[in-house]
Amino acid sequence: MVVSLLRRTGFRGWEFHALSLGSVGLCIGLWIRAKTVDQDERGNAERRALFVGLWAPTLWEIGDSLGDVERGKRRLGRRP
């Protein structure tokens, strides 16, 4: 249901793969930034980095699901 809605709105699988890689980069950036803040704020900053890091597998799986739909439609389009 969600994948078909995303497909109808024009999203493609590669876009979610790119978002997934971007979230990994953002996670690393937030983690590095967490090392620069004082000890009182460090715990919250590290939790924020971990939270963003959890987006990557979800976005990657959505991209894979969209890619499966795209490949399925291509195969159906080639059959007479």
N, C-alpha and C positions, 0 to 999 in steps of 0.2 A: 504494500500500500504506500509506504513512504517512498520507496524507490520509484514506483510509477508516478507519483506526484512530482518528485524531483526531475524525472525524465521529461514529463510534460512541461515543466517550467523551463527546460532548456539546459539543465546541468549535464555534464559529461563525467565519466569516470576519472579521467586524467585530472580534472579540476579538484576532485576530492583527494586524489593522491598528492597533488601539489599542496593542498591545505594540510594534509597529514605531515608532510615533510616540513612545512612552515611551522606547525605546532611543535615539532621536535626542536627546531631552531629557537623558537620563542621560549620553550622550556629551558634550554641550555642558557639562553640569555638571562632569564629570570633567576636561574640557579647561580650564575656568576655574579649577578647583581646582589643576590642574597648574601654572598660572602663579603660584600663591601659595607653592609649595614651593621650597626652595633648589635650586640648580643640580645638585647631586649626585643628587637624587631626581626631578628633572623629566623625564628621559628615560623612566623607568619609568612615571611618571604619564601622560605623553603617549601611550605605547604602549597603556596600559590604556584610555584614551579612544578611541583608534583601533580597538582590538579590539571594544569595545562598539558603536562606530559601524558596524561590519561586520554586526551582527545585523539592522539595519533592513531591508535589501533581502531577506534570507532570510525574515524574519517576514512581510514584505509579500507575497511570492510564495506563502507557505503560505496566507495569508489569501485571496489571489486564487484559489488552487486550491480551497479550501473553498467559496468563493463560487460557483465554477463548478459544483461538485457540488450545492450548494443550489439554484441556478437550474435545473439539469438535472432534479432531482427534482420541482421545482415544475411544470415543463413536462410531465413524464410523468404527474404526478398530475391534470392538467387534461384530459388526453385521455380519451375514453370507452373 
